[in-house]
Amino acid sequence: MLNKSQKINELLCRGVEKVIIQKNLAKRLKKGEVLRVKHGVDPTGPKIHLGRATQFWKLKAFQELGHKIILIIGDFTAQIGDASDKQSKRQILTPEQIEENMKNYLPQIGKILDLEKVETHHNSEWLSKLSAQKLLNLAMHFTAQQMIQRHNFKDRWEQNKPIGLHETYYPLLQAYDSVAVKADLELGGSDQLFNLKIGRKMQEFFGQKPQEIMTLKMLNGLDDRKMSTSWGNVINITDSPQEMFGKIMSMKDEMIFEYFELCTQIDVEELKAIQESLQENTVNPRDLKAKLGRILVETYYNEKASLEAEKEFGLIFQQGKVPTKIPVYKTKEKKYNILDLLMQTKLAQSKSAGKRLIQQKGIRINEEVLQNWQEYVILKNNDILQVGKRKFIQIIIQ
């Protein structure tokens, strides 16, 4: 059991990329000051993935030490979209899309944080009331050069890619959030450092003490890029236990320690032992992936679900059997173009994606590989349509 000093040390170090200002924050934590810890999340998609969840677990650690978590749902800023890691303009979301994405945000966050102790805001509360005059006053404190010099804007400028004028206002609006809630500390991913620094300057302009900053390491997705809803390389915390476990088992061995460090709450000594076993090659990486899969499924579901997910994985991948529970697609039609069938069963997001799957020999019906994307298939009751190794649909002819 860690004492308070050890908990503070782990809070400042584990999974942390940078702290501004480290000395100040450490002093305030050790003194026992209750901090207002701000974190903002834009509802650009309906699901929260493990990468975002790492930030909520850090907030959880602050919460357990008695600090006040200030959660800001960026329903206003989501209409602009944060350009921090984007090499092109983001697709603009409509208010309706944002509202739909927000529906299940808090229940997902509630899997980690004690929401009864969280102060929650939507930033439309104050940003929608900003007059043109006040917005201009905010903008006067910054220069175009400051905004354009951030690395992704600079890259787009040099590549002659468009930069929307509205995109340059995103950091100002996020910074104003810090003023509105009087944040003592803002926490975000390492890609947010520019925005968080602007928050410090904005608070100074309004006569507030500038917030401390903590940025966290970014979690890589299964394709080795930063985990991002936009790229679809995610493991969502609402994925089914079977899907979550299967995705973990498919990851590269080199990613195992990163996921243990950032996605689990195992203690530092066990984390160190895992790192050493990987470095010294004294453990089968597959066994560590299975352990990781069990921990994550148990974290977001329960122990029973984790054991069942592992068992199901063994049936499918080691014994080549169909899962015990699979979704059902009911239809009155028996004859389908295979691409139409993949679209209607939602096993492919588009016909072009379905075509690629077929060309990669990733589509089967009752174990028979389909090889021609132009062909029509004649379905029978209880046929099993399979995409890749993890997705199955049972066909029911009505």
C-alpha positions as CSV (number, residue, x, y, z in Angstrom):
1,M,0.0,0.0,0.0
2,L,1.5,3.3,-1.1
3,N,1.7,6.2,1.4
4,K,0.7,9.7,0.3
5,S,4.2,10.8,-0.7
6,Q,4.6,7.7,-2.9
7,K,1.2,8.3,-4.5
8,I,2.2,11.9,-5.3
9,N,5.4,10.7,-6.8
10,E,3.6,8.1,-9.0
11,L,1.1,10.8,-9.9
12,L,3.8,13.0,-11.2
13,C,5.8,10.3,-13.0
14,R,3.8,7.4,-14.3
15,G,2.8,7.8,-17.9
16,V,3.7,11.5,-17.7
17,E,5.4,13.3,-20.6
18,K,5.9,16.8,-19.2
19,V,4.8,18.9,-16.2
20,I,4.8,22.7,-16.2
21,I,5.9,23.8,-13.7
22,Q,7.1,20.5,-12.0
23,K,8.5,22.2,-8.9
24,N,5.3,24.3,-8.4
25,L,2.9,21.3,-8.8
26,A,4.9,19.0,-6.6
27,K,5.0,21.7,-3.9
28,R,1.2,22.3,-4.1
29,L,0.5,18.6,-3.9
30,K,2.7,17.9,-1.0
31,K,1.3,20.9,0.9
32,G,-2.2,19.4,0.6
33,E,-3.7,22.1,-1.5
34,V,-7.0,21.0,-3.1
35,L,-6.5,21.7,-6.9
36,R,-9.1,22.3,-9.5
37,V,-7.9,19.8,-12.2
38,K,-9.4,20.6,-15.6
39,H,-9.7,18.2,-18.5
40,G,-11.6,18.8,-21.7
41,V,-12.9,16.2,-24.2
42,D,-14.5,17.0,-27.5
43,P,-17.3,14.6,-28.5
44,T,-15.9,14.0,-32.0
45,G,-17.0,10.4,-31.9
46,P,-19.5,8.4,-29.8
47,K,-17.0,6.1,-28.0
48,I,-14.1,6.6,-25.7
49,H,-11.0,4.6,-26.5
50,L,-8.2,3.3,-24.3
51,G,-6.0,6.3,-25.4
52,R,-8.5,8.8,-24.0
53,A,-9.1,6.5,-21.0
54,T,-5.5,6.9,-19.9
55,Q,-6.2,10.5,-19.1
56,F,-9.3,9.7,-17.1
57,W,-7.3,7.2,-15.0
58,K,-4.8,9.9,-14.2
59,L,-7.7,12.1,-13.2
60,K,-8.9,9.3,-11.1
61,A,-5.6,9.3,-9.2
62,F,-6.0,13.0,-8.6
63,Q,-9.6,12.4,-7.4
64,E,-8.5,9.7,-5.0
65,L,-6.1,12.2,-3.4
66,G,-9.0,14.6,-2.8
67,H,-8.6,17.0,-5.7
68,K,-11.6,18.5,-7.6
69,I,-12.0,17.2,-11.2
70,I,-13.4,19.7,-13.6
71,L,-14.6,17.9,-16.7
72,I,-15.4,20.0,-19.8
73,I,-17.4,18.5,-22.6
74,G,-16.4,20.5,-25.6
75,D,-19.8,20.7,-27.4
76,F,-18.9,24.2,-28.7
77,T,-15.3,23.5,-29.6
78,A,-16.2,20.2,-31.3
79,Q,-17.8,22.3,-34.0
80,I,-14.3,23.6,-34.9
81,G,-12.3,20.5,-34.1
82,D,-8.8,20.5,-32.6
83,A,-6.1,20.5,-35.2
84,S,-3.3,19.5,-32.8
85,D,-2.5,16.2,-34.6
86,K,-4.1,16.8,-38.0
87,Q,-2.4,17.2,-41.3
88,S,-5.6,18.4,-43.0
89,K,-8.7,20.2,-42.1
90,R,-11.1,18.2,-39.9
91,Q,-14.6,17.4,-41.1
92,I,-17.0,19.9,-39.5
93,L,-19.5,18.2,-37.2
94,T,-23.1,19.4,-37.1
95,P,-24.8,20.2,-33.7
96,E,-26.9,17.1,-34.3
97,Q,-23.8,14.9,-34.7
98,I,-22.3,16.4,-31.6
99,E,-25.4,15.8,-29.6
100,E,-25.6,12.2,-30.8
101,N,-21.9,11.6,-29.8
102,M,-22.4,13.1,-26.4
103,K,-25.3,10.8,-25.4
104,N,-23.2,8.1,-23.8
105,Y,-20.1,10.1,-22.8
106,L,-20.7,10.4,-19.1
107,P,-21.8,6.8,-18.6
108,Q,-18.5,5.7,-20.2
109,I,-16.4,8.2,-18.2
110,G,-18.3,6.9,-15.1
111,K,-16.6,3.5,-15.6
112,I,-13.5,5.3,-14.3
113,L,-14.3,8.5,-12.4
114,D,-16.7,9.0,-9.5
115,L,-19.1,11.3,-11.4
116,E,-20.8,12.4,-8.2
117,K,-17.6,14.2,-7.2
118,V,-16.9,15.6,-10.7
119,E,-17.8,19.2,-11.7
120,T,-19.1,18.9,-15.2
121,H,-19.6,21.6,-17.8
122,H,-20.4,22.0,-21.5
123,N,-18.2,24.8,-22.9
124,S,-21.2,26.1,-24.8
125,E,-22.2,27.5,-21.4
126,W,-19.8,30.4,-21.9
127,L,-18.4,30.2,-25.4
128,S,-21.8,30.5,-27.1
129,K,-22.2,33.8,-25.2
130,L,-19.0,35.3,-26.4
131,S,-19.6,38.5,-28.4
132,A,-17.6,39.3,-31.5
133,Q,-16.0,42.2,-29.5
134,K,-14.9,39.9,-26.7
135,L,-13.6,37.3,-29.2
136,L,-11.6,40.0,-30.8
137,N,-10.2,41.1,-27.5
138,L,-9.1,37.5,-26.8
139,A,-7.4,37.3,-30.2
140,M,-5.5,40.6,-29.7
141,H,-3.3,38.9,-27.1
142,F,-1.9,36.5,-29.6
143,T,-0.2,36.6,-33.1
144,A,-0.8,34.8,-36.3
145,Q,2.8,33.7,-36.2
146,Q,2.2,32.0,-32.8
147,M,-0.6,29.9,-34.3
148,I,1.0,29.1,-37.6
149,Q,4.3,28.1,-36.1
150,R,2.7,25.1,-34.3
151,H,4.1,22.1,-36.1
152,N,1.1,20.8,-37.9
153,F,0.0,24.2,-39.2
154,K,3.6,24.8,-40.2
155,D,3.7,21.5,-42.1
156,R,0.4,22.2,-43.9
157,W,1.6,25.7,-44.8
158,E,4.8,24.4,-46.3
159,Q,2.9,21.7,-48.2
160,N,0.4,24.3,-49.5
161,K,-2.5,22.6,-47.7
162,P,-5.4,24.8,-46.6
163,I,-5.6,26.0,-43.0
164,G,-9.0,27.2,-42.0
165,L,-9.0,30.5,-40.2
166,H,-11.5,29.0,-37.7
167,E,-8.9,26.4,-36.8
168,T,-6.5,29.0,-35.4
169,Y,-9.3,30.0,-33.0
170,Y,-9.5,26.6,-31.3
171,P,-6.6,27.2,-28.9
172,L,-8.1,30.5,-27.8
173,L,-11.4,29.0,-27.0
174,Q,-9.9,26.0,-25.2
175,A,-7.8,28.5,-23.2
176,Y,-10.9,30.5,-22.3
177,D,-12.3,27.4,-20.8
178,S,-9.5,27.5,-18.2
179,V,-10.5,31.1,-17.3
180,A,-14.2,30.2,-17.1
181,V,-13.6,27.4,-14.5
182,K,-10.5,28.9,-12.8
183,A,-8.4,25.9,-13.4
184,D,-5.3,25.2,-11.2
185,L,-4.1,22.4,-13.4
186,E,-5.0,21.3,-16.8
187,L,-4.3,17.7,-17.9
188,G,-4.1,16.5,-21.5
189,G,-2.3,14.4,-24.0
190,S,1.2,15.4,-25.2
191,D,-0.3,16.6,-28.4
192,Q,-2.2,19.2,-26.4
193,L,0.9,21.1,-25.0
194,F,0.5,24.1,-27.3
195,N,-3.2,24.6,-26.4
196,L,-2.5,24.1,-22.6
197,K,0.3,26.7,-22.7
198,I,-2.1,29.2,-24.3
199,G,-4.4,28.5,-21.4
200,R,-1.7,29.7,-19.0
201,K,-1.3,33.0,-20.9
202,M,-5.0,33.5,-21.2
203,Q,-5.4,33.2,-17.4
204,E,-2.7,35.8,-16.8
205,F,-4.5,38.2,-19.1
206,F,-7.6,37.8,-16.9
207,G,-5.7,38.3,-13.7
208,Q,-5.7,34.6,-12.7
209,K,-2.8,32.5,-11.5
210,P,-1.6,30.5,-14.5
211,Q,-2.6,26.9,-14.4
212,E,0.0,24.1,-14.0
213,I,0.2,21.7,-17.0
214,M,0.5,18.0,-17.1
215,T,0.7,16.2,-20.4
216,L,0.6,12.4,-20.7
217,K,2.2,9.9,-23.1
218,M,0.1,9.1,-26.1
219,L,-1.1,5.6,-26.5
220,N,-0.4,4.0,-29.9
221,G,-3.2,2.2,-31.7
222,L,-2.9,-1.2,-33.2
223,D,-1.4,0.2,-36.4
224,D,1.4,1.9,-34.5
225,R,0.0,5.4,-35.0
226,K,-1.5,7.5,-32.2
227,M,-4.8,5.9,-31.1
228,S,-7.4,8.1,-32.8
229,T,-11.1,7.8,-33.5
230,S,-10.4,9.6,-36.8
231,W,-8.1,6.8,-37.9
232,G,-10.2,4.0,-36.6
233,N,-7.2,2.2,-35.0
234,V,-8.9,2.1,-31.6
235,I,-9.8,-0.3,-28.8
236,N,-13.0,1.3,-27.3
237,I,-13.8,0.8,-23.6
238,T,-17.3,-0.2,-24.8
239,D,-16.0,-2.9,-27.2
240,S,-17.5,-6.3,-26.3
241,P,-15.3,-8.4,-24.0
242,Q,-14.5,-10.8,-26.9
243,E,-13.6,-7.9,-29.2
244,M,-11.4,-6.2,-26.6
245,F,-9.6,-9.4,-25.7
246,G,-9.1,-10.3,-29.4
247,K,-7.7,-6.9,-30.3
248,I,-5.2,-7.1,-27.4
249,M,-4.1,-10.5,-28.6
250,S,-3.5,-9.1,-32.1
251,M,-1.1,-6.3,-31.0
252,K,2.6,-6.3,-31.8
253,D,4.8,-7.7,-29.0
254,E,6.7,-4.3,-28.9
255,M,3.5,-2.6,-27.7
256,I,2.9,-4.8,-24.6
257,F,4.7,-2.8,-22.0
258,E,3.3,0.5,-23.2
259,Y,-0.3,-0.9,-22.7
260,F,0.5,-2.3,-19.3
261,E,2.0,1.1,-18.2
262,L,-0.7,3.4,-19.6
263,C,-3.9,1.2,-19.6
264,T,-3.7,-0.7,-16.4
265,Q,-3.4,0.2,-12.7
266,I,-1.0,-2.6,-11.7
267,D,1.6,-1.5,-9.2
268,V,5.1,-0.2,-10.1
269,E,6.9,-3.3,-8.9
270,E,4.8,-5.6,-11.1
271,L,5.2,-3.2,-14.0
272,K,9.0,-3.3,-13.6
273,A,9.0,-7.1,-13.5
274,I,7.0,-7.2,-16.8
275,Q,9.5,-4.8,-18.4
276,E,12.4,-6.9,-17.3
277,S,10.9,-10.2,-18.5
278,L,10.3,-8.7,-21.9
279,Q,13.8,-7.3,-22.1
280,E,15.4,-10.5,-21.0
281,N,13.1,-12.7,-23.1
282,T,12.1,-14.8,-20.2
283,V,8.3,-14.8,-20.9
284,N,6.1,-15.7,-23.8
285,P,4.7,-12.4,-25.1
286,R,1.4,-14.3,-25.9
287,D,1.0,-15.0,-22.2
288,L,1.5,-11.3,-21.3
289,K,-1.1,-10.3,-23.9
290,A,-3.6,-12.8,-22.4
291,K,-2.9,-11.3,-19.0
292,L,-3.3,-7.8,-20.3
293,G,-6.5,-8.8,-22.1
294,R,-8.0,-10.3,-18.9
295,I,-7.1,-7.2,-16.9
296,L,-8.7,-4.8,-19.3
297,V,-11.9,-6.8,-19.8
298,E,-12.2,-7.2,-16.0
299,T,-11.6,-3.4,-15.6
300,Y,-14.4,-2.4,-17.9
301,Y,-16.7,-5.4,-17.3
302,N,-16.0,-8.0,-14.6
303,E,-13.9,-11.1,-13.9
304,K,-16.4,-13.5,-15.3
305,A,-16.5,-11.6,-18.6
306,S,-12.7,-11.6,-18.8
307,L,-12.5,-15.4,-18.3
308,E,-15.2,-16.0,-20.9
309,A,-13.5,-13.7,-23.4
310,E,-10.2,-15.7,-23.0
311,K,-12.1,-19.0,-23.4
312,E,-13.9,-17.7,-26.5
313,F,-10.6,-16.5,-28.0
314,G,-9.2,-20.0,-27.6
315,L,-12.2,-21.6,-29.3
316,I,-12.0,-19.3,-32.3
317,F,-8.2,-18.9,-32.8
318,Q,-6.8,-22.2,-31.4
319,Q,-9.6,-24.6,-32.3
320,G,-11.0,-22.8,-35.3
321,K,-14.6,-22.9,-33.9
322,V,-17.4,-20.4,-34.3
323,P,-18.1,-18.2,-31.2
324,T,-20.9,-19.4,-28.9
325,K,-22.7,-16.1,-29.2
326,I,-22.8,-14.2,-32.5
327,P,-25.0,-11.5,-33.9
328,V,-27.9,-12.5,-36.1
329,Y,-29.0,-10.9,-39.4
330,K,-32.6,-11.6,-40.5
331,T,-33.6,-11.3,-44.1
332,K,-36.3,-12.4,-46.6
333,E,-33.8,-12.4,-49.5
334,K,-31.7,-15.4,-50.4
335,K,-29.7,-13.9,-53.3
336,Y,-27.2,-11.1,-52.7
337,N,-24.3,-9.5,-54.3
338,I,-21.6,-10.1,-51.7
339,L,-20.7,-6.4,-51.4
340,D,-24.4,-5.5,-50.7
341,L,-24.5,-8.3,-48.1
342,L,-21.4,-7.0,-46.3
343,M,-22.9,-3.4,-46.3
344,Q,-26.3,-4.5,-45.0
345,T,-24.8,-6.7,-42.3
346,K,-22.5,-3.8,-41.4
347,L,-19.4,-6.0,-41.7
348,A,-17.9,-3.5,-44.1
349,Q,-18.1,0.3,-43.8
350,S,-18.2,0.8,-47.6
351,K,-18.2,-1.2,-50.8
352,S,-14.6,-0.3,-51.5
353,A,-13.7,-1.6,-48.0
354,G,-15.6,-4.8,-48.7
355,K,-13.9,-5.2,-52.1
356,R,-10.5,-5.0,-50.3
357,L,-11.5,-7.6,-47.8
358,I,-12.5,-10.0,-50.5
359,Q,-9.2,-9.4,-52.4
360,Q,-7.4,-10.1,-49.2
361,K,-9.3,-13.4,-48.8
362,G,-10.9,-12.1,-45.6
363,I,-14.5,-13.1,-46.3
364,R,-15.9,-16.6,-45.7
365,I,-19.3,-18.2,-45.8
366,N,-19.4,-21.4,-43.8
367,E,-15.6,-21.6,-44.0
368,E,-15.5,-21.1,-47.8
369,V,-13.4,-18.2,-48.9
370,L,-15.1,-15.8,-51.3
371,Q,-12.7,-14.5,-54.0
372,N,-14.8,-12.6,-56.5
373,W,-16.4,-9.3,-55.3
374,Q,-18.7,-9.2,-58.2
375,E,-20.4,-12.6,-57.5
376,Y,-23.8,-13.3,-56.1
377,V,-24.3,-15.7,-53.2
378,I,-27.3,-17.9,-52.5
379,L,-27.9,-17.9,-48.8
380,K,-29.3,-20.7,-46.7
381,N,-30.8,-20.5,-43.2
382,N,-28.1,-20.4,-40.5
383,D,-25.2,-19.7,-42.8
384,I,-22.3,-18.1,-41.0
385,L,-20.8,-15.0,-42.7
386,Q,-17.3,-14.3,-41.4
387,V,-15.0,-11.3,-41.8
388,G,-11.4,-11.8,-40.8
389,K,-10.8,-13.8,-37.6
390,R,-13.1,-12.0,-35.2
391,K,-16.3,-10.9,-36.9
392,F,-19.2,-13.3,-37.5
393,I,-22.9,-13.0,-38.5
394,Q,-25.5,-15.8,-38.5
395,I,-27.9,-15.5,-41.4
396,I,-31.6,-16.2,-40.6
397,I,-33.9,-16.5,-43.6
398,Q,-37.4,-15.4,-42.6
